[in-house]
């Protein structure tokens, strides 16, 4: 499977909602048969639905597999992740969830001293090991979609430890501050991580603002920091908000 082409198709569908195969081929500078093969693979994955010579996403609420999420808006995610790492001090013990936005933080942990990471994310574990960063795995049942461990064993492990920071991200945060997700198991685990951390940090791209998913994690008032490339001052007026760096277009809000 050509992951780059599939990611580009998904991005275009998120922008235009419906696109004909002919238009997709023109936008991707690919032949119609090549596009059809990619669409067939995405349809088998349950990502898209083809209809009358065109294609739509299978549902705006459907979560995408990890491999596609990791390629989506990666530069935006990296900027947010870099700002998140600015909160850290050497020697911290931190929790990283399975979100691709949070995973981007790992590249900025390489030069930190004595950072220990607790995570349920299999891709994060692999990358942390490659960088020689100490990592503790929650264990548990593997969720194929998020590539993370969930369930009783994972929740029990997180309940037994205390972290300095918990970094989390989900697909949706409402204008009312409701933070939500599509995975019930991931939501349960994130709640445990938040409850057992001295400081909680929620990361999100501006595309996730004014969105809603089925399972409620918490409210924005329940975390210590919000970090986003959305202009938080226009939505959360009662928070202490600063730009990470002049011109960075990433904002850090101190909630409590």
matplotlib code that plots the C-alpha trace (Angstrom):
import matplotlib.pyplot as plt

x = [0.0, 1.2, 0.7, 1.6, -0.9, -3.6, -2.9, -3.2, -6.5, -7.9, -6.7, -8.4, -11.6, -11.5, -11.2, -13.7, -16.0, -16.7, -14.3, -14.6, -12.0, -11.0, -10.5, -8.5, -6.2, -5.6, -5.0, -2.6, -0.9, -1.7, -3.5, -7.1, -6.3, -3.7, -6.2, -8.8, -6.3, -5.6, -9.4, -10.0, -7.4, -8.9, -12.4, -11.3, -9.9, -13.3, -11.9, -13.8, -17.0, -17.1, -20.3, -21.2, -17.6, -16.6, -15.6, -16.4, -15.0, -16.8, -17.9, -16.5, -16.6, -14.7, -11.2, -8.3, -5.7, -2.4, -0.4, -2.6, -3.0, 0.8, 1.2, -1.7, -0.6, 2.8, 4.4, 1.6, 1.9, 5.6, 5.3, 2.7, 4.9, 7.9, 6.0, 4.8, 8.4, 9.2, 7.2, 9.6, 12.6, 15.4, 14.5, 10.8, 8.7, 6.1, 3.1, 2.6, -0.6, -1.2, -2.0, 0.3, 0.5, 1.9, 4.2, 5.9, 7.2, 9.7, 12.0, 12.4, 13.2, 16.5, 18.6, 16.8, 18.6, 17.1, 13.6, 11.6, 8.5, 5.5, 3.3, 0.9, 1.9, 3.7, 5.2, 6.3, 8.0, 9.9, 11.0, 12.0, 14.1, 15.9, 16.8, 17.9, 15.2, 14.1, 10.6, 8.0, 5.2, 1.7, 1.1, -2.4, -4.6, -3.4, -5.9, -5.2, -6.5, -4.5, -1.5, -1.7, -2.3, -5.7, -7.8, -7.6, -3.9, -2.9, -5.2, -4.0, -0.4, -1.0, -2.9, 0.2, 2.5, 2.7, 4.0, 5.1, 3.2, 0.5, 0.4, -2.7, -4.6, -7.9, -9.8, -12.2, -12.6, -15.8, -16.2, -17.7, -14.4, -15.7, -12.7, -13.9, -12.8, -14.2, -12.5, -14.1, -11.0, -8.6, -10.8, -10.8, -7.1, -6.5, -8.7, -6.5, -3.4, -4.8, -5.8, -2.3, -0.2, 0.8, 0.3, -1.9, -1.5, -3.9, -2.5, -4.7, -4.5, -6.9, -8.9, -10.0, -11.6, -15.4, -15.6, -17.3, -16.9, -19.0, -17.0, -16.3, -12.8, -13.0, -13.4, -10.7, -11.0, -9.9, -6.4, -3.5, -2.5, -3.9, -1.4, -2.6, -2.0, -5.6, -5.8, -7.0, -7.6, -10.6, -12.3, -11.0, -11.1, -10.6, -7.2, -3.6, -2.6, 0.8, 2.4, 5.1, 7.6, 7.0, 5.7, 5.4, 1.5, 1.4, -0.3, 0.0, -2.9, -2.4, -5.7, -5.1]
y = [0.0, 3.5, 5.2, 8.6, 8.5, 7.1, 9.9, 12.5, 11.1, 11.2, 14.8, 15.8, 14.2, 16.0, 19.2, 18.6, 15.9, 14.4, 14.0, 12.2, 9.7, 11.9, 14.9, 12.8, 11.6, 15.2, 16.5, 13.6, 13.6, 9.9, 7.7, 6.8, 3.1, 3.9, 6.0, 3.3, 0.7, 3.1, 3.6, -0.1, -0.6, 2.3, 0.8, -2.5, -0.7, 0.9, 4.4, 5.5, 4.6, 4.8, 5.8, 6.9, 7.5, 9.4, 8.8, 10.0, 9.3, 6.5, 8.9, 12.0, 10.4, 7.3, 7.2, 6.6, 3.9, 4.9, 4.8, 7.5, 9.6, 9.8, 11.4, 13.8, 17.5, 16.2, 19.7, 21.1, 18.3, 18.7, 22.4, 21.6, 18.7, 21.0, 23.5, 20.7, 19.6, 23.1, 22.4, 19.6, 19.5, 16.9, 13.9, 14.0, 10.9, 11.4, 9.6, 9.6, 8.3, 6.7, 9.8, 10.8, 14.4, 13.3, 10.8, 13.7, 14.8, 12.0, 13.7, 16.5, 14.3, 13.1, 15.8, 15.7, 14.1, 11.3, 11.5, 8.3, 7.7, 5.6, 4.7, 2.2, 3.0, 0.3, 2.7, 5.1, 2.2, 1.4, 4.9, 5.6, 2.4, 3.6, 6.9, 5.1, 6.8, 4.8, 3.5, 1.6, -0.2, -0.6, -4.0, -5.1, -6.0, -4.6, -2.3, -2.8, 0.6, 2.8, 0.3, 0.8, -1.4, -1.0, -2.9, -4.0, -4.7, -1.4, 0.5, -1.4, -0.6, 3.2, 3.1, 1.8, 4.7, 8.5, 10.6, 14.2, 14.9, 13.2, 14.3, 13.4, 14.2, 13.1, 13.7, 16.3, 19.2, 21.3, 25.0, 24.2, 22.5, 19.0, 16.7, 13.5, 10.4, 7.5, 4.7, 3.7, 1.7, 4.5, 6.9, 4.7, 4.5, 8.2, 8.9, 6.7, 8.5, 11.9, 10.8, 9.6, 12.5, 15.7, 17.8, 17.1, 18.5, 18.3, 18.8, 19.4, 20.8, 23.5, 21.1, 19.3, 22.4, 22.5, 18.7, 16.1, 12.3, 9.8, 9.2, 12.0, 12.1, 15.3, 19.1, 21.6, 22.9, 19.5, 19.7, 21.9, 23.1, 23.3, 23.5, 24.1, 26.0, 27.3, 30.9, 29.8, 33.4, 33.6, 30.6, 30.2, 33.8, 33.0, 31.3, 32.6, 32.2, 32.9, 32.2, 29.5, 31.6, 34.8, 33.8, 30.1, 30.3, 27.7, 28.8, 27.5, 28.0, 27.6, 26.4, 26.0]
z = [0.0, -0.9, 2.5, 1.3, -1.5, 0.8, 3.4, 0.6, -0.5, 3.1, 3.5, 0.2, 1.3, 4.7, 2.7, -0.1, 1.4, -2.0, -4.9, -8.3, -9.2, -12.2, -9.9, -7.4, -10.2, -11.4, -7.9, -7.1, -10.5, -10.8, -13.3, -12.6, -12.3, -9.7, -7.7, -8.0, -6.5, -3.6, -3.1, -3.1, -0.3, 1.7, 1.2, 2.5, 5.6, 6.1, 5.6, 2.5, 0.5, -3.3, -5.0, -8.6, -9.8, -6.7, -3.1, 0.4, 3.8, 5.5, 8.2, 9.7, 13.1, 12.1, 13.6, 11.2, 11.6, 13.3, 10.0, 8.5, 11.6, 12.0, 8.6, 9.0, 9.7, 11.0, 11.0, 13.0, 15.5, 15.8, 16.7, 19.4, 20.7, 20.9, 23.0, 25.2, 25.9, 27.1, 30.3, 31.3, 33.6, 33.7, 35.8, 35.1, 34.8, 32.2, 30.6, 26.8, 25.4, 22.0, 20.1, 17.2, 18.4, 21.7, 20.0, 18.2, 21.6, 21.5, 19.0, 21.5, 24.5, 23.1, 24.7, 28.0, 31.0, 33.0, 31.5, 32.1, 29.9, 30.8, 27.9, 26.4, 22.8, 20.9, 18.2, 21.0, 22.9, 19.7, 19.1, 22.7, 22.6, 19.5, 21.2, 24.4, 26.5, 29.5, 29.0, 31.1, 29.3, 30.8, 29.2, 28.7, 25.7, 22.3, 20.5, 16.8, 15.8, 18.2, 18.4, 22.2, 25.2, 27.0, 29.5, 33.1, 33.2, 31.6, 34.0, 37.0, 36.1, 35.7, 39.0, 40.8, 39.8, 39.9, 37.1, 37.0, 33.7, 31.7, 28.0, 26.2, 23.0, 21.5, 18.2, 19.7, 22.0, 22.1, 22.4, 25.9, 26.8, 26.6, 25.6, 24.0, 22.1, 19.9, 21.9, 25.2, 26.3, 25.5, 27.4, 30.5, 30.4, 29.9, 32.9, 35.0, 33.7, 34.5, 38.0, 38.7, 37.4, 39.2, 36.1, 33.0, 29.6, 26.7, 23.1, 20.1, 16.5, 15.6, 13.4, 16.5, 18.0, 18.0, 17.4, 19.5, 20.0, 21.9, 25.0, 27.4, 28.9, 30.9, 30.6, 29.7, 33.2, 34.5, 33.0, 33.9, 30.5, 27.0, 24.0, 20.5, 17.3, 17.6, 19.0, 22.5, 23.6, 21.3, 22.9, 26.5, 27.7, 31.4, 31.1, 31.3, 27.6, 26.0, 22.7, 23.0, 20.9, 19.0, 15.6, 16.5, 16.3, 19.1, 22.3, 25.8, 28.2, 32.0, 33.2, 36.9]

ax = plt.figure().add_subplot(projection="3d")
ax.plot(x, y, z, "-o")
ax.set_aspect("equal")
plt.show()
